[in-house]
Amino acid sequence: MTLLEFNNLFKSKLIARIDKNELDEFFFWLIDHFCNCSRMDYILNSSTKIPKTQEQNLKNSIDSLLNEMPIQYVIGETNFMNLIFKLNNSVLIPRPETEELVRWIINDEHTNKNILDIGTGSGCIAVSLSKNLNNCKVTGWDISEDIIKIANHNATLNNVTVEFELSDITKPKLVDNKYDVIVSNPPYVTIKEKKFISNNVKFFEPYTALFVEDDDPLYFYKKIFDFSNTNLKPNGFLYLEINENFSKEVIKLLKDKGFYDIKLKNDFRSKNRMIKAVKK
């Protein structure tokens, strides 16, 4: 099979399921990943024969996409902050709005800071901060060895040093040194909102990293604020990604917990998605 023949097969199988522009992007992601063939290589050499092993991988990818697996899990990686992050379905796929949160922290020009990322997942936040901030010690917490292994791999892949540790914010361990900055993108989608979530998210991304019970939608924020009250330095910064439907409630909770200079920021879709606060 040639590259052109695979392109025709790929589109004939998936055109009814995936938008054409997105399908074009997926095709180029796949041939780049499995065949080391760039968009320009394809334009110049679409008649190139695909080796049998690569051909099978590409055909398997069609089946995976037909089953609604996200393309990032199909190829096992994604781009975030112009860095490559390896992924599997133990960790969330990093989102553009999380990239906006990271850019906010970077633009605040923290230097020589002790930073904690709670619920680090792939390590996308922690690794990106370590890559872009000067002389900061960055730590990432998550709840399983498998997740920590992925995050460590991504730190090595992107040539940064991050201390990834097993810790659950619902029962956090004692820390020796307080933090200057704490950041988190905790679970914040309520169960009743699940019906609005696409199948490729619901059925493939880790449930525990996405969803929170309807009767306590701020559960993880309460745990983070309690921990921060004890372990964030005076005038330390807290950065959070939030559910747009609970921005007022998160702000009230922050005020009740003694935080000040609270700033709410919209994402690129004009949704209330990020909050920054300072500890007294």
N, C-alpha and C positions, 0 to 999 in steps of 0.2 A: 504493500500500500504506500502511495506517495502522500506527502503532506497535503496536497490539494485534495486527494481522495478522502483523507481523513477529515478535512474541513467540511467537505460535502456531506459525509456520513454524520459528523458531529451535529451539524445544523439541521439535517433532516430528522434526526432523532429528538432534538431538543427545542426546536423552534416553537412548538406549541406550548412549551413550559416556561421558557425564559425569553425575556425581551431581547430583540435582535442586537441592540448595541451592547448589552451586557454579555450576550452570547459571543460576540466578536472578542470582547475582552477575555472571557473565559478560555476561548480557543488559544489565544496567544499566551495566556498564563500557563496552559497545559503544555504546549509545545516547547516553551522556554524551560519549564521545569523538567519534563521528561526527556526532551531531545536536545536541550541546550541550543535551541533555535530561536533567535530573536525575530521580532516583527520584520525587520529589514531582511534578515536571512530568508524568511518565508516569501517576501515579495520578490526577491531575486531568484529564489531556488525552490519554488513550490512543487516542482516535479521530483524533488529529492525523495529517494526511497527511505522509508522508516524501518530500522532494524526490528526484527520480530519481537524482541523483549519489550522495546519501547512501544511498539504497536499494541501489544497486549495491555500494557499499562494505560495507554490512551483509551482503549476500548473499555477497560474497567472503569475509567473515570466517567464515561458516558452513563454506565449503569448506576454509579454513585450519584451523579447529578439527577438522574431520573428518579432516584429514591429521595431526592431533596436534600442530600448532604451538601452543606456549604462548601463552596469551591476551596476555601482556606483549609478545610479539613481534608479535602481530596488531595491537595498537593502538600499538605502538612506544614504550611508556613504562610505568613502574611507580612505586609509592609506596614510599619508604624513609625512615625517620626523619621522617615527615610532610613529606617533600620529594618533588618530582617529578623522575624521572630518565628521560631519553630512552634508548632501547635499540635495538640491532639484534643479529643473531646473531653479531657480532664479539665481543660481551661477554656475560658471565654475567648471568643474572637475579639480582639481589640477594635473599638469603634472610633469613628472620626470625632465624636463628641469627647471621648476620653483623651484624644490627642489635643483637643482644645484646652482641656483641663491642664494637661502637662505643659502646654505652651504658656498658659497663664502663670504657672509656677516658675518656669524658666524666665519669663519676661520680668518677674519680680526680682530677679538677679540675686538669688540667695547664694552666699559664698561662705565657706568654712562652717557649714551647718551639719547638724545631726538629723537625718531625715528618716522617717518610718513610713512605709507603704503597707497598709493593712488590707489583706486579701489580695496579694500580689498577682496570683494567677500565672500567666506566662512571663511575668516580670516586666511587662511593657512599660509601666509607669516608672518603676524603680531603675531599670536599665537606662531608659531615656533620660531620666534626671541625672544619673551618674555620668552619662555621656555628655551632657550639656551644661552642667553646673560645675563651678571650680571648687576643688578641695572640699567636697562634701562627702560625708560618710553616709551611705544609703543602706538601709536594712529593709527587707521585704518579709512579711509574714504570710503564711497560709497553713491550711489544716491537714495536708497529706504529703507523704514522702514523694508520691508521683508528681504532684504539682511543683514541689521544691526542686525536683530533678530537672523538670522542664525549664524552670526559671534560671537555675544555675547554668544549664546549657546555653540559654540565650544570653546570659551575661558573658560567658566565654566567647560565644559566637561574635558578640559585638565589642569584645575587648575592653570590658569594664569590670570593676570589682564591686560586687554587691553582696552583703551578708544575708542570705536567705535562711530563714529559720521556721521551724514548726511552731506555730502558736495560733490559738483560737481566741479571737477577741471576746467571745462570750465567756471565756475563763482564761484571761490573759496571764502570762507568766510575769514574774517580777523582773524589772529591768534595773540595771545599775546606773545608767546615765539617762537623764531626761533628754527629750527631743526638742529641737528648734522648730521642726516642721513635721506635721503628720498629714498624710494624704490617704484617701480611701475612695474606692468605687465599690461600695458594698451591694449586696442583693437589695433591690428596691422595687421590683415589679410585683404587684399584689396578685394573688391567685385569681381574683375576679378579672384582672386585666389579661390573663393568660389567653383568653379567646381572641384577643386582638394581635397576638404574637404569631408570626409566620411559622409554618411547620418546620422549616429548616433550622429555626432557633429552638422551638419547643422540643423537637425530637432528637436534636443532636448536641446542643450546648448543655453544660452541666446545670442541672436543676437548682442545686443548692447555691450556685453563684448568681442565679437570676432572681429567684422568687422568695417572697416573704409572706407570712400569713396576713390575711385581710384584717384580722382583729388587732394587729400590732404592726402596722406598716413602717414604723420608725424604730423597730426593735434594734437593728444593728447600729443605727445612729445613736441611740441611747447608750449602748455599750461603748461605742467609740468616744462619746462625750465624757462618760464616766472615767474611762481610761485616760483621756486627754487631760482631765482636771487634775489628775495625779502625776502624769508623766510628760506633759508638755510644759516647757519652761514659761515663766511669766513673759508676756508679749510674744509668745510663740504663735506660729501660724497653723491653722487647720484648713485644709482644702478638701472639698467633697464633691463627688458627682451625686446627683439626686434625681428622684422622680419628680417630673414637672408638676404633678398634681398635689404634691405635698411641700412645696417650697415655703408657704406661710408657716406650716407646722414645724418644719425644720428650723426656721428662723426663730420662732417663739421658743423652741426647746434650747437653742443656742443661747438666747438671752437669759432664759431661766437658769442655765448652767453657768452664767457669768461671763460669756464671751461678748466681745464688743467689736466695733468697726466691721460689721457684717456686710458683705457685698454679695449680691446675687447677680449672676451673669447668664445671658442667653447663649445657646449654642447656635450653630449655623442655620438651624431650622426655626430660630426665634423661640425656642422652648426654654423655660427656666430649668437649667441643667447643672449649674455649678454654683457653689457657695465657698466664700473665703471668710474666715473669722479669726479674731485674735483673742488669745487668752489673757485675762487680767493678771 
